[in-house]
Amino acid sequence: MKKLSPSLKAVFYLIVIIWLFFGIQSVFHYNFQTLGIYPRMWKGLIGILFAPFIHSSLEHIAYNTVPLFILSLMLAIVHPKKGILIWWILVVVSGFFVWVVGKLGYHCGSSYLIFAIAGYLISYGIFRRNALSLIIALVTAGIYGAFLWGILPQKEWMSWQNQLIGFVAGLIVGYVWGRIDRKKSVKQVQAQNQQQSQSLS
């Protein structure tokens, strides 16, 4: 894994941590559910950081692992160095949205984060507008969108409200980050063109 980018390495570690949480909970019969997000209660804020790592059953974590892994890899490809930073930004922003408008009760699992990453990749590609980000956006919107809705059934532990909240959060973060990176890219091109014109004059 030495040749992998920091973001790609982080993806593997994050998946391992999620399964470690589940393994500890299963083997030692710990109840990590109370570390989830509890909307509009101060005690529930801690869940913004922990909720994506906590799953209620083997079925729950199995359904979430594959899409989370795939989308996190896509995020790492788009952002080889800053992917893990954006991953955590999406965790915090989408988790905060769930805390603000989610239904009362503990919310655990990474399903809303999955939708947040998907929303981010689509929105970022639209507003960043370089070849790689646009390709990833199209892949996410097309192939992965069909996979998510067509193959994964709606289970009782899957909240479409949280998924929608996560998706909207991802769209917002992608819009902001995409415009920032677009402006940086335009400025760099303008600076290079100016340098070239000065060297030719």
C-alpha positions as CSV (number, residue, x, y, z in Angstrom):
1,M,0.0,0.0,0.0
2,K,3.1,2.2,-0.1
3,K,2.3,3.4,-3.6
4,L,-1.3,4.3,-2.8
5,S,-2.3,7.9,-2.2
6,P,-3.0,9.0,1.4
7,S,-6.7,9.1,0.6
8,L,-6.8,5.6,-0.9
9,K,-5.0,4.2,2.1
10,A,-7.4,5.9,4.5
11,V,-10.4,4.2,2.7
12,F,-9.1,0.8,3.7
13,Y,-8.4,1.9,7.2
14,L,-11.9,3.4,7.6
15,I,-13.6,0.2,6.5
16,V,-11.5,-1.8,8.9
17,I,-12.5,0.5,11.7
18,I,-16.2,0.1,10.9
19,W,-15.9,-3.7,11.1
20,L,-13.8,-3.4,14.3
21,F,-16.6,-1.5,15.9
22,F,-19.1,-4.1,14.8
23,G,-16.8,-7.0,15.9
24,I,-16.3,-5.5,19.4
25,Q,-20.1,-4.9,19.7
26,S,-20.9,-8.5,18.7
27,V,-18.2,-10.3,20.6
28,F,-18.5,-8.4,23.9
29,H,-22.2,-7.5,23.6
30,Y,-21.6,-3.8,23.9
31,N,-24.4,-1.5,22.9
32,F,-22.9,1.3,20.8
33,Q,-26.3,2.5,19.6
34,T,-26.2,5.2,22.3
35,L,-23.2,6.7,20.5
36,G,-25.4,7.4,17.5
37,I,-27.0,10.7,16.5
38,Y,-30.0,11.8,18.7
39,P,-31.6,14.7,16.9
40,R,-31.9,18.0,18.7
41,M,-30.5,16.7,22.0
42,W,-27.1,17.9,23.2
43,K,-26.1,14.3,24.1
44,G,-26.8,13.3,20.5
45,L,-24.1,15.6,19.0
46,I,-21.3,13.1,19.8
47,G,-23.1,10.8,17.4
48,I,-22.1,13.0,14.5
49,L,-18.6,11.5,14.7
50,F,-19.5,8.0,15.7
51,A,-22.7,7.1,14.0
52,P,-21.2,6.1,10.6
53,F,-19.1,3.5,12.3
54,I,-22.0,1.8,14.3
55,H,-24.3,-0.8,12.7
56,S,-27.0,-2.7,14.4
57,S,-26.7,-6.1,12.6
58,L,-24.5,-8.1,10.2
59,E,-27.1,-7.4,7.4
60,H,-26.9,-3.7,8.2
61,I,-23.1,-3.4,8.0
62,A,-22.9,-5.8,5.0
63,Y,-25.3,-3.7,2.9
64,N,-23.5,-0.5,3.7
65,T,-19.9,-1.7,3.4
66,V,-19.8,-2.2,-0.4
67,P,-21.3,1.1,-1.5
68,L,-19.4,3.0,1.2
69,F,-16.2,1.4,0.0
70,I,-16.8,2.1,-3.7
71,L,-17.9,5.7,-3.2
72,S,-15.0,6.4,-0.8
73,L,-12.6,5.0,-3.5
74,M,-14.1,7.4,-6.0
75,L,-13.7,10.3,-3.6
76,A,-10.1,9.3,-3.1
77,I,-9.5,9.2,-6.9
78,V,-10.9,12.7,-7.3
79,H,-9.0,14.0,-4.3
80,P,-5.8,11.9,-3.9
81,K,-4.5,14.1,-1.1
82,K,-7.6,15.8,0.4
83,G,-10.0,12.9,0.1
84,I,-9.9,11.9,3.7
85,L,-10.4,15.6,4.8
86,I,-13.5,15.9,2.6
87,W,-14.7,12.5,3.8
88,W,-14.7,13.8,7.4
89,I,-16.3,17.1,6.3
90,L,-19.1,15.1,4.8
91,V,-19.4,13.1,8.0
92,V,-19.8,16.2,10.1
93,V,-22.1,18.2,7.7
94,S,-24.4,15.3,6.9
95,G,-24.5,14.2,10.5
96,F,-25.3,17.7,11.7
97,F,-28.1,17.9,9.2
98,V,-29.5,14.6,10.6
99,W,-29.2,16.0,14.1
100,V,-31.1,19.1,13.1
101,V,-34.0,17.6,11.1
102,G,-33.9,13.9,11.8
103,K,-36.6,11.9,13.6
104,L,-36.2,11.5,17.3
105,G,-34.3,8.4,18.3
106,Y,-30.8,7.1,17.9
107,H,-29.5,7.1,14.3
108,C,-26.6,4.8,13.4
109,G,-25.1,3.4,10.3
110,S,-23.4,4.9,7.3
111,S,-26.3,5.0,4.8
112,Y,-26.7,8.8,5.0
113,L,-23.0,9.2,4.6
114,I,-23.1,7.0,1.5
115,F,-25.7,9.4,0.0
116,A,-23.6,12.4,1.1
117,I,-20.6,11.1,-0.7
118,A,-22.7,10.4,-3.8
119,G,-24.2,13.8,-3.7
120,Y,-20.8,15.4,-3.3
121,L,-19.3,13.6,-6.3
122,I,-22.2,14.6,-8.5
123,S,-22.2,18.2,-7.4
124,Y,-18.4,18.6,-7.4
125,G,-18.2,17.2,-10.9
126,I,-20.8,19.7,-12.2
127,F,-19.2,22.8,-10.6
128,R,-15.5,21.8,-10.8
129,R,-15.9,20.8,-14.5
130,N,-12.6,19.0,-15.2
131,A,-12.5,15.7,-17.0
132,L,-11.9,13.4,-14.1
133,S,-14.5,14.9,-11.8
134,L,-17.1,14.9,-14.6
135,I,-16.5,11.3,-15.4
136,I,-16.8,10.3,-11.7
137,A,-20.0,12.4,-11.4
138,L,-21.5,10.6,-14.4
139,V,-20.5,7.2,-13.1
140,T,-21.9,8.0,-9.7
141,A,-25.2,9.3,-11.0
142,G,-25.6,6.6,-13.6
143,I,-24.2,3.2,-12.6
144,Y,-24.1,3.7,-8.8
145,G,-27.5,5.3,-8.6
146,A,-29.0,2.4,-10.4
147,F,-27.1,-0.1,-8.2
148,L,-28.2,1.6,-5.0
149,W,-31.9,1.9,-5.8
150,G,-32.2,-1.3,-7.9
151,I,-30.3,-3.8,-5.8
152,L,-30.4,-2.7,-2.2
153,P,-33.8,-3.3,-0.8
154,Q,-35.4,-0.8,1.7
155,K,-34.9,-2.4,5.1
156,E,-36.4,-1.2,8.4
157,W,-33.0,0.1,9.4
158,M,-32.7,2.2,6.3
159,S,-34.2,5.6,6.6
160,W,-35.0,7.3,3.3
161,Q,-35.3,10.6,5.2
162,N,-31.7,10.3,6.4
163,Q,-30.6,9.3,2.9
164,L,-32.2,12.4,1.5
165,I,-30.6,14.6,4.2
166,G,-27.2,13.1,3.4
167,F,-27.6,13.6,-0.3
168,V,-28.6,17.2,0.1
169,A,-25.6,17.8,2.5
170,G,-23.3,16.2,-0.1
171,L,-24.7,18.4,-2.9
172,I,-24.0,21.5,-0.8
173,V,-20.5,20.6,0.1
174,G,-19.8,19.6,-3.5
175,Y,-21.1,22.9,-4.7
176,V,-18.9,24.9,-2.4
177,W,-15.7,22.8,-2.9
178,G,-16.2,22.5,-6.6
179,R,-16.5,26.3,-7.1
180,I,-13.4,26.9,-4.9
181,D,-11.3,24.4,-6.9
182,R,-12.7,25.8,-10.2
183,K,-11.7,29.3,-9.2
184,K,-8.2,28.1,-8.2
185,S,-7.8,26.3,-11.5
186,V,-8.9,29.3,-13.5
187,K,-6.4,31.6,-11.6
188,Q,-3.6,29.1,-12.2
189,V,-4.3,29.0,-15.9
190,Q,-4.5,32.8,-16.1
191,A,-1.2,33.1,-14.2
192,Q,0.5,30.6,-16.6
193,N,-0.8,32.4,-19.6
194,Q,0.4,35.7,-18.2
195,Q,3.9,34.3,-17.6
196,Q,4.0,32.8,-21.1
197,S,3.0,36.1,-22.7
198,Q,5.6,38.0,-20.6
199,S,8.3,35.5,-21.6
200,L,7.4,35.9,-25.3
201,S,7.3,39.7,-25.2
